[in-house]
Amino acid sequence: MIPMNTWLMKGYLDAIPVEAVTRYEREMLSDLRHNHPEILETIRNERDLSDATKDKLKSALDAFAKTFA
């Protein structure tokens, strides 16, 4: 839930057509699970977003946003 809230609050979905939001969410979560599992594990274990975790999540979201088509 935290990654999705981050997308919404930071405008990551602003340029995504409404009909593509579900696919974006699915592919982003898949990307996080496969390429950045430590971010999800940290969120799960800490149940909070430290500044360091926010920075890592932002980097992961930025990288994914550039590849989403």
N, C-alpha and C positions, 0 to 999 in steps of 0.2 A: 504494500500500500504506500509506503514512503516513497519509493521511486516514482509511482504514478502521481502522487501529490507534488513531488518536485517538478515533474514535467509541466503540470498545470500551472503552478505558481510562477515558474520561470519562463513561461511562454513557449516551451518546446513544441506544443501542439498547435500553436497559432497558425502556422503555415500548412498544417496537415488537413486535407479535406475530411469532413466529418465521416464519410464512408470509409476512410482509411485508418481511423483512430484505433479501431480494434486490432487491425493488423499491425499497426505501429506498436501498440502495447505488447502484443504477443511476441513480436520480433525483438523488441527492446529487452523484455524479460529474458528471452532466450539468449540474447547477447550477454546480458549480465551474468546469467547462470554459467555460460560456457567460457566467457573471456574475463570475467571479473567476479568470480564466486566469493572472493574474500570481502568484497563490499557487502554483499547480501548477508554473509555470515556475521560480519561486524554489526550490521543493523539488527540482525536477529538476536545476537548475544547482548548487545548494549541496550537495545530497545530505545535508542536515541540516536541523534545525528550529531556527532562531534564535528568540530570545524574540519578536522582532517578527513573524516568520512564524507562530509559535504563536498570537499574539494575533489576527492576521488570519484564520487558519484557524478559531479558536474563534468569532470573530464570524460568519464565513460559516456554520459549522455551526449556531450558535444561530439565525441567521436562517432557515436552511432547515428546521430542526426545527419552528419555529413554523408553517410552511406545509405540512408534510407531512400528508396526510390519507389 
